[in-house]
Amino acid sequence: MNNVIFIVEDDESIRELVKAALEGYGHKVYAFETSEEALEKLKTASPALIIFDIMLPGMTGTEALKIIRKNDVYRKLPVILLTAKDSDADKVTGLDSGADYYVTKPFSVMELMAIVRSLLRKNGRNIPDIKEMGILKINADTREVFVNNKICALTFKEYELLLYLVNNTYRVVTRDELLNKIWGYEYTGETRTIDIHIRTLRLKLGEAGEYIKTIRGMGYRISRE
């Protein structure tokens, strides 16, 4: 069964970004603009984890967290505080309120997803590391790649290349960066190696190969757009 996760964030763009990322990992997500809405939903839904922004209209995320921790049912519920406040005093206040993790804005969505998986595993949830982008799906636990639910056979380097691009979704990754990260700093070959592997990878991925974009004079970026 998919884990239910609450995201409480008044910034619609951030709320929808995090919601989409969580759903991409197979979670059922309830997104709220206020703490009051989230607390009301707790009466009918049992989340496996909650992500709270601190500065919210009405009740703050910290205040809501204190209320949750007073309930024996949710005393050990994993909670992440997501906020623009990054001073040591703010972090201490958030953690003292019962938060399990404190993430400051701006943040990496992939890093946030890794924190979510870590907290769920610590709480006895066996969460497969699944990454999805349209018709493309990667099971990082089994190192399997699927396109339209059909397995796609890739070489070791092709898989590592694809995974690195997906882990850096929407960011332009240079050829030198890919050489260093996938082939290693001691690699002495030319960047043409990257182009050859990208070409082969696109062919093997079929329709999903269109997700890999060439950014002239820079490198590559993967996205559905």
Buried (B, 14 or more C-beta within 10 A) or exposed (E): EEBBBBBBBBBEEBBEBBBEBBBBBEBBBBBBBBBBBBBEBBEEEEBBBBBBBBEBEEBBBBBBBBEBBEEEEBEEBBBBBBBEBEEEEBBEBBEEBBBBBBBBEEBEBBEBBEBBBBBBEEBEEEBEEBBBBBBBBBBBEEEBBBBEEEEBEBEEBBBBBBBBBBBBBEBEBBBEBBBEBBBEEEEEEEEEBBEEBBEBBBEBBBEBBEBBEEEEEEBBBBBEE
